[in-house]
């Protein structure tokens, strides 16, 4: 994957587009945006030689930025994939004391790279605690944003989306008509009382294999709405027993074992 080199200087290129100073710190791979915002509010960040306390203070990518007097330089970008097991939450910390994907990442990184510090890294998107499978990690916030947010291709072909493919074990046997409804899309009741219904649809929904009492579906999504597959199937009257992401854009789960990580 590519590396990023940023020259730190006090010179401002007027052709650059400024961002909030916390975002620039995050884009350099120093820490997450939320951590950067706290550093700024605590008065630990200087921009072009002056302490700033507003995380949205405009800053250019070429600006000199210091945290606690030390320069914030661009980190080498790193990219990992994890096979997230069921029961692990996709957060940096958990108020209920549950194990998080970051806890698991640190454990696996220590096994793969003994003695090396764990890079500042964050998951790209989320998988809920009951879901499993492919979860990407990086400190390249621009790459992560590209994967998570559809972009206009500029060629008149519409939005460029990054598809996600899931294998879903369902109690019962959805009919061809049920799968066609998922592809056409329909309104799903809100998760929170008083909120509006949400329109949801699958790019593709097909039968993968079936047994006597349940079956496996293969479902492809282009969006990232909360618990989208579970909510669509529940609306059709089916209970999800397992949900595993096997592909995100061009990245595949492959033979990665539950809990393991690998560089991509």
Secondary structure, DSSP 4 states (H G I P E B T S, - for coil): ---------S---TTSPPEEHHHHHHHTTSS-HHHHHHHHHTT-EEETTEEE--TT-EE-TTS-EEETTEE-PPPPP-EEEEEEPTT-BSSS--TT---BHHHHHHHHHHHHSTTPPPPP-EESS---TT-EEEEEEES-HHHHHHHHS-EE-SSSS-EE---EEEEEEEES---HHHHHHHHH-EEE--SSTTSPPEEE--SEEEEEEE-SSEEEEEEEESS--TTHHHHHHHHTT-EEEEEEEEEETTEE-TTPPTT-EEE-
